C-alpha cells in the first residue's frame, strides 16, 4: 500500500491529444491562428516546466526516487514532443504566409492575384 501511495504522487504520462485539443497533425492555420498558437505553446511550456520542477523535488529523498524521476522524464518527453510538433506546424504556417505575401508583393499583385494565391494555401472560410 505504501508503494502505491509513493508511486501515485509521481508524474504520469498524459495523452498527447489532450494537451492542446484542436491541433491535429496537418492542421492549417491562418497567420493570426499560428501566432496565437505559438503564444499558447509558450505559456503551456512554462506551466509544464513548473510542474516538472515540483515533481522532481517531490521525488528526491524518497525510496525508489529513480523510478519517480524516470516517470517525470517520460512525461516530459511526451509533452515536449507534442508541444514541439504544434509549434513546428505553426512556424511552418507563418513561413508559408510570409512567402505568399512576399511573392504577391514581388509580382506586383493587385488584390485579385493575392486572393487566388492565398486560396491555394488557406481553405475557404479560414481567411
C-alpha positions as CSV (number, residue, x, y, z in Angstrom):
1,X,0.0,0.0,0.0
2,X,2.8,2.4,0.8
3,X,4.5,1.7,-2.6
4,X,1.2,2.5,-4.4
5,X,1.0,5.8,-2.5
6,X,4.6,6.7,-3.3
7,X,4.2,5.9,-7.0
8,X,0.8,7.7,-7.3
9,X,2.3,11.0,-6.3
10,X,4.8,10.8,-9.1
11,X,4.1,12.1,-12.6
12,X,2.0,10.1,-15.1
13,X,2.4,10.3,-18.8
14,X,-0.5,12.3,-20.4
15,X,-2.2,11.5,-23.7
16,X,-0.8,14.0,-26.2
17,X,-4.2,14.6,-27.8
18,X,-5.4,16.3,-24.6
19,X,-2.5,18.8,-24.3
20,X,-3.9,21.2,-26.9
21,X,-7.1,19.9,-28.3
22,X,-7.9,21.2,-31.8
23,X,-4.4,20.9,-33.1
24,X,-4.2,17.7,-35.0
25,X,-1.4,16.7,-37.3
26,X,-1.7,18.6,-40.7
27,X,-4.0,21.4,-39.4
28,X,-4.0,24.5,-41.5
29,X,-3.5,27.9,-39.7
30,X,-4.3,31.4,-40.7
31,X,-1.5,33.8,-39.8
32,X,-3.3,35.0,-36.6
33,X,-4.1,31.5,-35.5
34,X,-0.4,30.5,-36.0
35,X,0.8,33.4,-33.8
36,X,-1.9,32.7,-31.2
37,X,-0.9,29.0,-31.1
38,X,2.8,29.8,-30.6
39,X,1.8,32.0,-27.7
40,X,-0.3,29.2,-26.2
41,X,2.6,26.8,-26.6
42,X,5.0,29.1,-24.8
43,X,2.5,29.5,-22.0
44,X,1.9,25.8,-21.6
45,X,5.6,25.1,-21.8
46,X,6.2,27.4,-18.8
47,X,3.4,25.7,-16.8
48,X,4.7,22.2,-17.6
49,X,8.2,23.3,-16.6
50,X,7.0,24.4,-13.2
51,X,5.1,21.1,-12.8
52,X,8.2,19.1,-13.7
53,X,10.4,21.0,-11.3
54,X,7.9,20.5,-8.4
55,X,7.5,16.8,-9.3
56,X,11.3,16.2,-9.3
57,X,11.6,18.0,-6.0
58,X,9.0,15.6,-4.5
59,X,10.9,12.6,-5.9
60,X,14.1,13.5,-4.1
61,X,14.7,11.7,-0.8
62,X,12.1,9.0,-1.5
63,X,12.6,5.3,-1.6
64,X,12.5,4.5,-5.4
65,X,13.4,8.0,-6.2
66,X,14.9,7.0,-9.5
67,X,11.7,5.4,-10.6
68,X,9.8,8.5,-9.7
69,X,12.3,10.6,-11.7
70,X,12.1,8.4,-14.7
71,X,8.3,8.8,-14.7
72,X,8.7,12.6,-14.7
73,X,11.2,12.4,-17.5
74,X,8.9,10.1,-19.5
75,X,6.1,12.6,-19.1
76,X,8.4,15.5,-20.1
77,X,9.4,13.7,-23.3
78,X,5.8,13.1,-24.4
79,X,4.7,16.6,-23.6
80,X,7.7,18.4,-25.1
81,X,7.4,16.3,-28.3
82,X,3.7,17.3,-28.7
83,X,4.3,20.9,-28.0
84,X,7.3,20.9,-30.4
85,X,5.1,19.3,-33.1
86,X,2.4,22.0,-32.7
87,X,5.0,24.8,-32.6
88,X,6.6,23.5,-35.8
89,X,3.3,23.4,-37.6
90,X,2.6,27.0,-36.6
91,X,6.0,28.2,-37.6
92,X,5.7,26.5,-40.9
93,X,2.3,28.2,-41.5
94,X,3.9,31.6,-40.7
95,X,6.7,31.0,-43.1
96,X,4.2,30.0,-45.8
97,X,2.1,33.1,-45.2
98,X,5.2,35.3,-45.3
99,X,6.3,33.6,-48.6
100,X,2.9,34.2,-50.1
101,X,2.9,37.9,-49.1
102,X,6.4,38.3,-50.5
103,X,5.5,36.6,-53.8
104,X,2.4,38.8,-54.2
105,X,4.5,41.9,-53.5
106,X,7.2,40.9,-55.9
107,X,4.6,40.1,-58.6
108,X,3.0,43.5,-58.1
109,X,-0.3,41.9,-57.1
110,X,-3.4,44.0,-57.5
111,X,-5.5,42.1,-54.9
112,X,-7.1,39.6,-57.3
113,X,-3.9,37.7,-57.6
114,X,-3.5,37.8,-53.8
115,X,-6.8,36.0,-53.3
116,X,-6.0,33.4,-55.9
117,X,-2.6,32.7,-54.4
118,X,-4.0,32.6,-50.9
119,X,-6.7,30.2,-51.9
120,X,-4.1,27.6,-52.6
121,X,-2.8,27.6,-49.0
122,X,-5.9,28.7,-47.0
123,X,-9.1,26.7,-47.3
124,X,-12.2,28.7,-47.9
125,X,-13.7,30.2,-44.8
126,X,-10.4,30.5,-42.9
127,X,-9.2,33.8,-44.4
